[in-house]
Amino acid sequence: MKVEDLIEEGVREILRSRKAKFYEDLSEVRLRMGLNENFLVDKFFSHTILMEAAQGIDVRKYPVTKGGRALEAISEELGIWEDELIVGNGSDEILDLVAKVFVGRGEALIVDPTFEMYKFYVGLSGGSVRSVLTDEDFEMYGDSVLSAVSEKTKAIFICSPNNPTGRQYQKDEVLKVVEGFEGIVVLDEAYVDFAPYALTMEAPKYANLLVLRTFSKAYGLAGLRIGYGVGNSDLIKWLRSAQSPFSVNSVAQEACKLVLKNRRVYEAFIKMVVEEREYLMAELEMINGVKAYPSCANFILVRVIDPTVPSSEVCESLRREGIEVRDRGELPLLKNCFRVTVGKREDNLKFVDALKRVLGGE
Ligand SMILES: Cc1ncc(COP(=O)(O)O)c(C=O)c1O
């Protein structure tokens, strides 16, 4: 008996195709610019938040169920009712719940090129994914998404600002999809704190819109695992009933409260990211061998112009210099592209220097 024969075929394929190596190898890396973490949030400030959060709890006890402490704080901060909110172990957990509860063995549409985890969770739940491509400028049009809907389509995943293109879609185009579709629309706003506008507050007005947010990016709490979803109370009720009770740990819940209490401080960190992004963009625009795409997130998509120099090789060469960026060249429309996370000024400069060396063959 082979254990792998015990795994359902569809699930086995998904697990096989997973490139887990990227996450495992990061210990060697000096500059992490591949996972859209946020090192512009001050390390010592984060540490103070963490220590204070830890002091407020008794780890012998299970956490308050369903992220209840964080739920109260988010509800108060956003002015959204608690029953219109779900808190998860990262927004990843909520994506997983959506796949299980609303897609199941049905079909989901994704607007490609996009975040790969939608495919992963839907596939693991036994569902299938079909992609609708953006145009060449990575713009999404509501009509073309709606025209791809079939009888089997249970959910549509839209990421805006989109990972990895950095493009924030027009409000009207997103709402056109929400209004024209009978199933669930997941609008993943993981990076929206760095963008001009958010649709989060619109979510409870619609029966079928779930907006996802995270504390991993703008608030630099990726290691704590906390995110949330906003939607109509009926939609949220079903998701919450599928959630395991203790998935959001006590420290994360307390830290979330503290972070929101210190929101002004984080707004300054967010401003720094946006300024640094524009600085990095300007630097990249001065390099002949690449095209950088304008971004509304904390990363920039970069295309290597010379088709004989694959982005995978550029990423590998940067890695040898101790800099991790994320090759995205295999995603639809992204031939020869990689994604770089905006870092601190000195790190951005190290990256730019290394990239020039790698492209110049020095
Ligand atoms: C678009 C998008 N959504 C969701 C997530 C997951 O975020 P979290 O850390 O809250 O699970 C990420 C993480 O990279 C992301 O890029």
The ligand as an SDF file (V2000), in Angstrom:
LIG
                    3D

 16 16  0  0  0  0  0  0  0  0999 V2000
   -3.4640   38.6410   -1.9680 C   0  0  0  0  0  0  0  0  0  0  0  0
   -3.2120   37.9810   -0.6640 C   0  0  0  0  0  0  0  0  0  0  0  0
   -4.2440   37.5670    0.0570 N   0  0  0  0  0  0  0  0  0  0  0  0
   -4.0760   36.9570    1.2320 C   0  0  0  0  0  0  0  0  0  0  0  0
   -2.8100   36.7260    1.7320 C   0  0  0  0  0  0  0  0  0  0  0  0
   -2.6760   35.9780    3.0100 C   0  0  0  0  0  0  0  0  0  0  0  0
   -2.5220   36.8540    4.0700 O   0  0  0  0  0  0  0  0  0  0  0  0
   -2.5190   36.3680    5.5620 P   0  0  0  0  0  0  0  0  0  0  0  0
   -1.1450   36.5540    6.0650 O   0  0  0  0  0  0  0  0  0  0  0  0
   -3.5240   37.2650    6.2350 O   0  0  0  0  0  0  0  0  0  0  0  0
   -2.9700   34.9470    5.5920 O   0  0  0  0  0  0  0  0  0  0  0  0
   -1.7050   37.1490    1.0240 C   0  0  0  0  0  0  0  0  0  0  0  0
   -0.3470   36.9010    1.5220 C   0  0  0  0  0  0  0  0  0  0  0  0
    0.6460   37.0580    0.8920 O   0  0  0  0  0  0  0  0  0  0  0  0
   -1.9050   37.7890   -0.2140 C   0  0  0  0  0  0  0  0  0  0  0  0
   -0.8720   38.1870   -0.9720 O   0  0  0  0  0  0  0  0  0  0  0  0
  1  2  1  0
  2  3  1  0
  2 15  2  0
  3  4  2  0
  4  5  1  0
  5  6  1  0
  5 12  2  0
  6  7  1  0
  7  8  1  0
  8  9  2  0
  8 10  1  0
  8 11  1  0
 12 13  1  0
 12 15  1  0
 13 14  2  0
 15 16  1  0
M  END
$$$$
